[in-house]
Structures are given as structure tokens and as C-alpha cells.
Amino acid sequence: MSNEIKLYENNGALAKVDGDNYSVEVPLGGKVTLERSHKDKDGKDLGDGDFGVIPGTQKPSLFKSGADKIRIAYGFFERHTPITELCVQDTDRGFMRYVDKCELVKLNPQTGQEYVFASYVASANNLESRNGRSAGTWQVDNNCVKIAEKRSMVSAVISVANLSNMFTMDIEDSKLEKAFSSIVKEMNDDPISSAQVKFLWTKVPKGNKDKFKQDLESIGFASTSEIKKSEFADVLEVAQGNMTVEDYIEKHTREVADR
């Protein structure tokens, strides 16, 4: 590591090397000491500190304990919300993914008004070795939730404290983010489920079922069983009358051309 870390403007964090640790100054005169993880006999970080260097990365990785220190010094509390439309529980493939949004919030004690200073979305899935692929379903699900929440919180802290030039996500997280896109693409090419078919028909206005069948044929579907998961949201808009057949065809023709 160099002897000094970048100075951040706009009330950002001032981070300097302090021996084997980092010293981070926060707004209003606060100061946080981040302790480096110890190493084992082979020189690998043990993950027992506030940050450590993961093999294959150019920057240290900020751990949850370090992010908590910075978050508390800034006076933020964390609020987590699942992004349900991106969460996946595919029992046929044995795949589970949890997507979480973390907001860093400060409360005005006089007015009770909440202010969101940063938010970040992160995910975790059961294909990761750290989530225990051989564990029971409940344990795996719980692990995915906890890890997704940790990732979103740490990333939000890095963002709000202007520490992106100082810390990064770990190497496994980086590889997984790339893997998610191919997994989700494969699943989005599957036909919609029977539950989605039933839900779709419940959203067709009364007396418009015959028209919707004609609209499906115009779009290119002989039946609802041919609709792919990636197309479901827009077909639903057509069913509800919020999107015309012409607009649907134009949108999807443009998407195919852009690939």
C-alpha cells in the first residue's frame, strides 16, 4: 500500500494509512480506525479485522465490521428491502437468489423526518460455496439473505463515504455478479409458470378476453403457454390495456436489433 490514500472533497472521507491500519476521518470531526485482518502462516487474510486483501484484487476489501464502524460514525441506520421482482426460487433447478436493497438513513429527532443518503442493491445465491450448498433449505435461504444484506450495506457505506478508490468488493462477489446475468438470462427464456398464466387472465378486463386472444396472436403467441418469463411484464401491460400491440412489437423488435 502507498503511504497515503486519496483525499476526498465534498465532505467526503479522509483516509490515511496508519501503520497496518487505516484511519478514516468522517464529517463533523469524527474518526474511525479500521484494523487490518491478520494473516495465517501462508500469508492469507483470516478475515478477523475490518478489511483485508483478497487474492486477485487490486484494492483491499471492506468487511462488515469496518462498514458498521463508518456507518455508526456517520450517524446512519440501515434499512433493508427485498427486491422481490428480482428474487428467484426455482425448485426445478435447485436455484435460489435473494436480492436486497440497503438504504443508509439519518433521522431528524426534532421532526421525525427521515433522509436517505445512499442506497445500494446486492444479491446472493445458493450456488456460492459460502452459502452451504449441502445445507438444509432453510439454512441456505437464511444465508443468502444475510450475505445479500451484508453486501448491499458495505457497498452503500463505500459509496456514501467516497471510499470507492480505497476499497472494493471481494473477488468471489465480482465473479458471481458476472455469473448472475447468464443464469437469469437462461431462466428468463423459460415459459411463464401456470401461476403466472392464471394471474395474467385475472388482469384482463371483463369482456376483453377475446380481444386479448387476438392481441396475443398479433404479437406472435398461439397461446399464453408460449410467453417467456422475460416477456411477461410487457404482455401483462397489453392485457391491461396499458400497451398497444404496435408498441409491444416495436419495443421487442428494437431489443432484438440491439443485441
C-alpha positions as CSV (number, residue, x, y, z in Angstrom):
1,M,0.0,0.0,0.0
2,S,1.1,3.6,-0.6
3,N,1.8,5.9,2.4
4,E,-1.3,8.0,1.8
5,I,-4.8,7.5,0.4
6,K,-6.6,10.0,-1.8
7,L,-8.1,13.0,0.0
8,Y,-11.9,13.3,-0.7
9,E,-13.7,16.5,-1.3
10,N,-17.3,17.5,-0.7
11,N,-17.4,16.4,3.0
12,G,-16.1,13.0,1.9
13,A,-13.9,10.8,4.0
14,L,-10.2,11.5,4.6
15,A,-8.4,8.1,4.6
16,K,-4.8,7.6,5.5
17,V,-2.6,4.6,6.2
18,D,-1.9,4.3,10.0
19,G,0.7,1.6,10.4
20,D,-1.0,-1.6,9.3
21,N,-4.5,0.0,9.7
22,Y,-6.5,2.8,8.0
23,S,-7.6,5.9,9.8
24,V,-10.8,7.4,8.3
25,E,-12.0,10.9,9.2
26,V,-15.7,11.5,8.8
27,P,-17.7,14.7,8.7
28,L,-18.1,16.8,11.9
29,G,-14.7,15.7,13.2
30,G,-15.3,12.0,13.8
31,K,-12.5,9.5,13.3
32,V,-12.7,5.7,12.7
33,T,-9.8,3.3,12.9
34,L,-10.1,0.3,10.6
35,E,-8.0,-2.6,11.6
36,R,-6.4,-4.9,9.0
37,S,-7.2,-8.6,9.1
38,H,-4.4,-10.8,10.4
39,K,-2.7,-13.3,8.2
40,D,-2.2,-17.0,8.6
41,K,1.1,-18.8,8.2
42,D,0.6,-18.9,4.4
43,G,0.1,-15.2,4.3
44,K,-3.6,-15.3,3.7
45,D,-6.0,-12.9,5.3
46,L,-8.0,-14.5,8.1
47,G,-11.0,-12.1,7.8
48,D,-10.9,-11.2,11.5
49,G,-10.4,-7.4,11.0
50,D,-12.3,-4.6,9.4
51,F,-10.6,-5.0,6.0
52,G,-8.3,-7.3,4.2
53,V,-6.7,-8.0,0.8
54,I,-8.4,-10.8,-1.2
55,P,-6.1,-12.6,-3.7
56,G,-6.8,-11.4,-7.2
57,T,-8.0,-7.9,-6.3
58,Q,-6.1,-4.6,-6.6
59,K,-7.6,-3.0,-3.6
60,P,-8.4,-4.1,0.0
61,S,-11.9,-5.3,0.7
62,L,-14.0,-3.6,3.4
63,F,-15.6,-6.2,5.8
64,K,-18.9,-5.7,7.5
65,S,-17.3,-4.8,10.9
66,G,-15.5,-1.9,9.2
67,A,-18.5,-0.8,7.3
68,D,-20.5,-0.8,10.6
69,K,-17.9,1.4,12.2
70,I,-18.1,4.0,9.4
71,R,-21.9,3.8,9.3
72,I,-22.3,4.5,13.0
73,A,-19.8,7.3,12.9
74,Y,-21.9,9.0,10.2
75,G,-25.0,8.5,12.3
76,F,-26.8,6.3,9.8
77,F,-29.2,3.4,10.5
78,E,-29.6,0.8,7.8
79,R,-32.9,-0.2,6.2
80,H,-33.2,-3.4,4.1
81,T,-35.8,-4.1,1.5
82,P,-36.0,-7.2,-0.7
83,I,-36.3,-6.6,-4.4
84,T,-39.0,-9.2,-4.9
85,E,-39.2,-9.0,-8.6
86,L,-35.5,-10.0,-8.9
87,C,-35.5,-12.7,-6.2
88,V,-35.6,-16.2,-7.6
89,Q,-36.7,-19.5,-6.1
90,D,-36.5,-22.1,-8.8
91,T,-37.1,-25.5,-7.2
92,D,-36.7,-27.3,-10.6
93,R,-33.2,-26.1,-11.0
94,G,-32.4,-26.0,-7.3
95,F,-31.6,-22.3,-7.6
96,M,-32.3,-19.6,-5.0
97,R,-31.3,-16.0,-5.3
98,Y,-32.1,-13.1,-2.9
99,V,-31.7,-9.5,-3.9
100,D,-31.6,-6.8,-1.3
101,K,-31.6,-3.0,-1.3
102,C,-29.9,-1.3,1.7
103,E,-30.7,2.4,2.4
104,L,-28.5,4.4,4.8
105,V,-30.9,6.7,6.6
106,K,-30.5,9.5,9.1
107,L,-33.4,10.6,11.3
108,N,-34.1,14.2,12.4
109,P,-35.0,13.7,16.0
110,Q,-36.9,17.0,16.2
111,T,-39.2,16.5,13.2
112,G,-39.0,12.7,12.8
113,Q,-38.2,13.2,9.1
114,E,-36.0,10.5,7.5
115,Y,-33.3,11.3,5.0
116,V,-31.8,8.6,2.7
117,F,-28.2,9.4,2.0
118,A,-27.3,6.3,0.0
119,S,-28.8,3.1,-1.3
120,Y,-27.3,0.0,-3.0
121,V,-28.6,-3.3,-4.4
122,A,-26.8,-6.6,-4.0
123,S,-27.6,-10.3,-4.2
124,A,-26.5,-13.7,-3.1
125,N,-27.4,-17.2,-4.3
126,N,-27.2,-20.8,-3.2
127,L,-24.6,-21.8,-5.8
128,E,-22.0,-20.0,-3.7
129,S,-19.9,-22.3,-1.6
130,R,-20.0,-19.9,1.3
131,N,-23.8,-20.3,1.4
132,G,-23.6,-24.0,2.1
133,R,-24.9,-25.9,-1.0
134,S,-25.2,-29.1,1.1
135,A,-27.1,-27.4,3.9
136,G,-30.8,-27.6,4.5
137,T,-33.2,-25.4,2.5
138,W,-34.0,-23.1,5.4
139,Q,-30.3,-22.6,6.3
140,V,-29.3,-21.9,2.7
141,D,-32.1,-19.3,2.3
142,N,-31.2,-17.6,5.5
143,N,-27.5,-17.5,4.5
144,C,-28.4,-15.9,1.1
145,V,-30.5,-13.2,2.9
146,K,-27.7,-12.4,5.4
147,I,-25.0,-12.2,2.7
148,A,-27.1,-10.1,0.3
149,E,-27.8,-7.7,3.2
150,K,-24.1,-7.5,4.1
151,R,-23.1,-6.8,0.5
152,S,-25.6,-4.1,0.0
153,M,-24.8,-2.4,3.3
154,V,-21.0,-2.5,2.7
155,S,-21.4,-1.2,-0.8
156,A,-23.7,1.6,0.4
157,V,-21.1,2.7,3.0
158,I,-18.3,2.7,0.5
159,S,-20.5,4.9,-1.8
160,V,-21.6,7.4,0.8
161,A,-18.1,7.8,2.4
162,N,-16.5,8.2,-1.0
163,L,-14.2,5.2,-0.4
164,S,-14.5,3.5,-3.8
165,N,-10.8,4.3,-4.6
166,M,-9.8,2.7,-1.3
167,F,-12.0,-0.5,-1.1
168,T,-13.6,-2.9,-3.5
169,M,-15.9,-6.0,-3.3
170,D,-14.1,-9.3,-2.9
171,I,-13.1,-11.4,-5.9
172,E,-15.9,-14.0,-5.4
173,D,-18.5,-11.3,-5.4
174,S,-17.1,-10.0,-8.7
175,K,-17.2,-13.4,-10.4
176,L,-20.7,-14.0,-9.1
177,E,-22.1,-10.8,-10.5
178,K,-21.0,-11.9,-13.9
179,A,-22.4,-15.4,-13.4
180,F,-25.8,-14.0,-12.3
181,S,-26.5,-12.4,-15.8
182,S,-26.1,-15.8,-17.6
183,I,-28.2,-17.7,-15.1
184,V,-31.0,-15.1,-15.1
185,K,-31.0,-15.0,-19.0
186,E,-31.4,-18.7,-19.1
187,M,-34.3,-18.6,-16.7
188,N,-35.9,-15.7,-18.5
189,D,-36.1,-17.8,-21.7
190,D,-38.3,-20.3,-19.9
191,P,-42.1,-20.2,-20.4
192,I,-44.1,-18.5,-17.7
193,S,-45.5,-20.7,-15.0
194,S,-49.1,-21.8,-14.7
195,A,-49.5,-19.4,-11.7
196,Q,-48.4,-16.5,-14.0
197,V,-50.8,-17.7,-16.7
198,K,-53.7,-17.6,-14.2
199,F,-52.6,-14.2,-12.9
200,L,-52.4,-12.8,-16.4
201,W,-56.0,-13.8,-17.2
202,T,-57.2,-12.2,-13.9
203,K,-55.8,-8.9,-15.2
204,V,-57.7,-8.9,-18.5
205,P,-60.7,-6.5,-18.1
206,K,-64.1,-8.1,-18.1
207,G,-65.4,-8.6,-21.7
208,N,-61.9,-8.2,-23.2
209,K,-60.8,-11.8,-23.2
210,D,-61.5,-12.4,-26.9
211,K,-59.7,-9.2,-27.8
212,F,-56.7,-10.2,-25.7
213,K,-56.5,-13.6,-27.5
214,Q,-56.4,-11.6,-30.8
215,D,-53.7,-9.4,-29.4
216,L,-51.7,-12.4,-28.4
217,E,-51.9,-13.8,-32.0
218,S,-50.9,-10.5,-33.4
219,I,-47.8,-10.4,-31.2
220,G,-46.9,-14.0,-32.2
221,F,-48.2,-16.2,-29.4
222,A,-50.6,-19.1,-30.3
223,S,-51.3,-19.4,-26.5
224,T,-50.2,-18.0,-23.2
225,S,-48.0,-21.1,-22.6
226,E,-45.6,-19.7,-25.3
227,I,-44.9,-16.5,-23.4
228,K,-41.4,-16.3,-22.0
229,K,-40.7,-15.0,-18.5
230,S,-38.7,-12.1,-20.0
231,E,-41.8,-11.1,-22.0
232,F,-44.3,-11.5,-19.2
233,A,-44.2,-7.9,-17.9
234,D,-45.0,-6.4,-21.3
235,V,-47.6,-8.9,-22.2
236,L,-49.3,-8.0,-18.9
237,E,-49.3,-4.4,-19.9
238,V,-51.0,-5.4,-23.2
239,A,-53.6,-7.5,-21.2
240,Q,-54.4,-4.5,-19.0
241,G,-54.7,-2.1,-21.9
242,N,-51.6,-0.1,-20.9
243,M,-49.6,-1.0,-24.0
244,T,-50.8,-1.4,-27.6
245,V,-49.9,-4.3,-29.8
246,E,-48.0,-1.9,-32.1
247,D,-45.9,-0.5,-29.2
248,Y,-45.1,-4.1,-28.0
249,I,-43.9,-5.2,-31.4
250,E,-41.9,-2.0,-31.9
251,K,-40.2,-2.4,-28.4
252,H,-39.3,-6.1,-28.9
253,T,-38.1,-5.6,-32.4
254,R,-35.8,-2.8,-31.2
255,E,-34.5,-5.0,-28.4
256,V,-33.7,-7.9,-30.8
257,A,-31.9,-5.4,-33.1
258,D,-29.8,-4.0,-30.2
259,R,-28.5,-7.4,-29.1
